[in-house]
Every structure is written in C-alpha cells, then in structure tokens.
Amino acid sequence: MLKRGEFAAVIFDMDGLVLDTEKTYRIAWREAGRAMRYDLPDAFLEALTGLAIDAVLREIEGFCGPGFDTSEFNRLSAACWRDHVAAHGIEVKRGFHALRDYLDQEGIPFCLATNSTLINAEECLRLAGLEGVFAALIARDHVERGKPAPDIFLQAAATLDVAIDRCLVLEDSSAGIEAAARAGALPVMVPSALPVEAATAARCRFVLNDLGELLDLMHC
C-alpha cells in the first residue's frame, strides 16, 4: 500500500519506464557495431541500461578498443534507430496512461527526468504520441552529471517546487534507482531487465511489474 501522504509529486524516468525505448537503442547500437565490424553482445548492451549517452559511448569505446570511431558509431546508430522507429514506432509502457490520468485527477504534480538529451527526449515523446503530456521535462543537458549521479532528480524536484524526499521517483534501471536514492527521493522500480540486483532492490520502496501495479497500490 502507498498512502497519499507519503509523497507530494511523481518524477518519471523516460527510457524503459514510460517508453519502451531501451530495446530500440540496443538494436541500433548492435546494428551500428556490425556495420563497423564489431560484435556487441546482448549482455554487454543490456548492462548499459539507464546510462546517459556519454557514458554509453565511453563503455562501447572501451569495449571495442583502440581505433574505434565514436563519431561514425554515433552517426550510424542514429540512422539505425530512426529507421527502426519509423518502421515499428515507440510503444508506451503498460499502465502509464491510467497512472497519468490518476495524477491529473488528484492534482498531483509530475514531470519527466531523463538521461536522454532534450532533443532526443522530445523526439521520442512525439513519436510515441506523448508530446505535451509532461509540463516539465528535465534532460541530461540541464545538469552537470547524468544518472547515477542525483543531479537530474534534484533538478526535477526543484522544478516541481517539491522537497526531494516527498518525490516518488519511478525508474526501470539500477543507475536510475541509485540516482534516486542518492538524491533522497522515494524510489520505485519497474525493471526493464531482470534479474534485479539485491543491492538495487534494497534501495526501492517497491519493485513492481508495471505502472499499473503502482496505481493499484495508490488505490489500496
């Protein structure tokens, strides 16, 4: 059960939490790697979930070794990603619409806080039909450090004008949960990849299967 008095605002992550984008990024990175004659294993790409793009590129560059052309990889992966979403779209994760409607009805403020750049976040939301849904959008460009640093969530709380310890942060990744915990928020995890590490689960108020389960807890 999640009592209304436990929180005053909700902060949503985007990739893997509101939008089913994590798999689209992995597809693009894998295809770009293949085009450059690098094999990027699934387990390696899944471990990048929740990281900001600058951290992702550092990890891929380190994995591929000397001679890796980061600029070319960026160009190819962006093209692969746009081809994929043009053909398949971007799905909204189960339970988001109902939860958003509930927050609106109850007058509970909410915003989006993402490790993606602002231009990428706005494009993803538009492609998923969620343009204009979030009154406030805090992106990687707006802070000095991305997740797992707490900066993005601290900025989100300041934007909402709500104390961070009164903010319910909804995340799908260990990096996001770490950032939320370090910020002093109330972390709730809806994992986009299993299993969830014990240390990550221990930081969470709840670990749920989807956003619909969170709405059920709010109605208890």
Buried (B, 14 or more C-beta within 10 A) or exposed (E): EBEEEEBBBBBBBBBBBBBBBBBBBBBBBBBBBEBBEBEBEEEBBEEBBBBBBEBBBEBBBEBBEEEBEEEEBEEBBEBBBBEBBEEEEBEBBBBBBBBBEBBEEEEBBBBBBBBBBBEBBBBBBEBBEBEEBBEBBBBBEBBEEBBBBBBBBBBBBEBBEBEBEBBBBBBBBBBBBBBBBBBBBBBBBBBBBEEBEEEBBEBBBBBBEBBBBBBBBBEE
